[in-house]
């Protein structure tokens, strides 16, 4: 795999092992991938294939046992947690299944928190960012006062708080109705058109459909299909899921 100036996110030969007593689990087995500026990539595969582990390693939330992750050419893996957190705050937005909201903070303060820790002036004020996801009038609400669809959009606002170069989303539409799912996917796609590198871990046929490229993960190994096979995979995934 040869790096390009447009490759924003690069993973090389990622391995992740877990030990429990004498038992060893191989969650990732030499996964390599790139995501380019303005590209949306969907990572698909059965439960237990290693998708969430991969996303955690890409985000610097977990350390790979082997291999490396780079964002804009800067290595984020195999650094102290404080350094990984700083690089993540500056360059990576993460949207997790459990959302990324602190229960005791208002929506506005949830967005402001990563902006304060990112170490650079935010590109978009918190209120304007909430306006963009349709929650400007809910800026002072607490997470418990929101519907499921509003929580998903608020989590996305937090992930976008520092105008990240890379946006990583773990099943961002898993619990949403069809209309809200399409809205969230549209916002993710719009972020890509603005130059962000977007990677979505998903089981959703709709998320696969809007992706530029699909990576299959199975038993910790990744396959990046060529364009023709990629389109066929997206249609097959849509047929199976939808």
N, C-alpha and C positions, 0 to 999 in steps of 0.2 A: 504494500500500500504506500503510494507516494503522496506526500503532503502537498497541497496547493495553497496559494495565497488566499483562496476563497474558503479553505477548510477552517471553520471556526472551532469546531469540536472534533478532536481526534482521540480515539482509543486504540491502543496497540497491545495485542496479545494479553487481554485481561484474564486473570485467573482469580477465583475466590474460593477458598477452602474453609469449611467450618468443622471443628472437632467437638465431639461430645463423648468424653471418655475415650474409648478405643475406636469409636465410630467417626468416619470422616465423610463429609458431604462435599461434593464438587459442584458448587453452584454456577460457576463460570469456567469454561474450558477454552481459553485462548481466543476470546472475542475481540475482533478488530472492527472498527467502523469509523466513518467520518460523516459529519453533517456540515454542509456548506452554508454560507451566508444566503439568506432568502429561501432556504429549502425546508420543507416539512417532511420528516421521516417518521413512519409508524413502525413500532416494534411489536410484533405479534408472536403468539405461541401459547401452548397450553399452560394451565396453572402449574406452578412448580418448575417452569422452564428456566427461571433465573431472571425474568424481566425486571422485577423490582430491585433485585440485587444489582443488576446492571445499572439501573437508573441511579441508585444510591452511590455507586462507585463513580459514575460520570459526574455527579453533583458534588463529590467530595464529602458526602455524608458518611461514607464508608471507605475503607482503604482496600484496594485489591491486594491479593496475596502475591500477585506477579503482574507485570505489565505496567503501563502508564496511561494517564489521561492528560491531555493538553487542551487549553482554551486559548485561542489566539496565539498559539505557539508557546504559551507559558505552562509549565508542568504544574498541575494542581495536586496530583497524587504523590504519596510518600513525602508529605510535609507534615509538620506539627498541626494539630487541629486548629490552633489559632490562625495560622497562615492559610489553611484551607478555608476557614470561615471568612477571612478577609477577602480572598480571591472570589469566593462564591458570592459574597455580598456585592462585589464590584461588577461581576461578569455573568452570573448565572441566576436565573429565576427558576424556582422550583414550585410546582403545583402538585401537592400530594393528595392521595385518596382521602385522608382524614382532614383535608383542607389545611390552610396555614394561618389560622386565626387564633389569637389568644382571647379566651372567653371574657376576661375582665376589661378588655380594651374596646373602645368604639371602633367602627370601621375606619374612620379617619386616622386614629392613632395606630391601628394595626398596619396601615399603609406607611405611616410616618416612621414606625420603628425601624424597618430595614433601611429606610432612607437616611436615618440618623447614624446607623452603623456601617453604611456602605463606604464612608470615607470620601465621598464626592458629592457635589451639589446635585440634587435630583433633577432629572430632565423635565419631569412633569409634576406639578404640585399635587398633593394627595387628593384634594377636592376635585381637581380637573380629571384625575385618573378615575376616580369614582364616577364622575359624570360619564366618562367614556364607556364604562361597563353598565351604565344605567342605574347607578346607585347614589347619585349625588344627593338626592333628598333623604337618603338613609345614612348619611355620613356620621351621625351621632348615635346610631343604633348599636346595640351590643349583638354579638353573633347569635345569642339565643333568641333574639327577636326576629330573625330572618327565616325565610322559607328555604327549602333545599336549593332551589334555583338561584336565589339571592346569595346563599353561602358559596355556591360554585363561582359566581361572578366576583364576589368579594375576595375569594382565594386567588383568583386570577389577577385581580388588582394588586394584591400583595406580591405575587410573583413578578409582576411587571413594574414594581415600585421604583427600581433603579435603572429602568430602560436596559435590560440585560442583553448581552450579545447572544446568549444561549437561553432558551426556555425549555425546561424539561417537565413533562406532565405525566403523572402516573394515574392512569384510568380517570381522566378528568371528567368524563361524562357517565361514569358507571351507574350512578343513582339518579340520573336526570330523566325527565320526560323528553319526548321527541323534540318539542319546540325549543326547550332550554338547551338541549344537546346541540342542536343546529346553531344556536346563538353563540355558545361557547366555542364551538369549532370554527365558526366564522371569525371570531375574535383572534383565535390562535393563528388562523390562516392570514388574517390581516397583518398580524405582527411579523409573520414571515415575509410578506410583501414589503415591509418596511426595513428589511435587512437582517432580521433576527434568524438564528438557526434554531429550528423547532424540532424537538423529538418527543413523540407521544407513545407511551406504553399503553396498549389498549387491546380490548376484545371487541370494540365497537366497529361494525361494518361501515358506519358513516365516517368515523375517524380514518379508517383505511382508505375510504373513497377519496377524501380530500388530500391525502398524502401524495407527495411527489415520488416517494420511494418507500418500499416496504422491506423490512429486515425480519426474517423468521428466526426465532430463537427456540431451540428444542434441546433439552437435556444439557443446557449450558453452552451450546454451540450455536453460532450465528451463520446464516446464509443470506447474502445480499443478492437477490435475483437480478438478472439483466432486465432491461426495460420491457421487452415483450413478455417475458415470464412474469414480471412484476405486475403488469396490467392484468394478466390472467389470474394471478394470485389475488389481486384486489377483488376481481369479479367472483372468484371461488369463495373468498372469505365472506363477501356480501351475500352469496347464495346460501352459505352454511349458517351464518348468523342471522341474516334477515329473512 
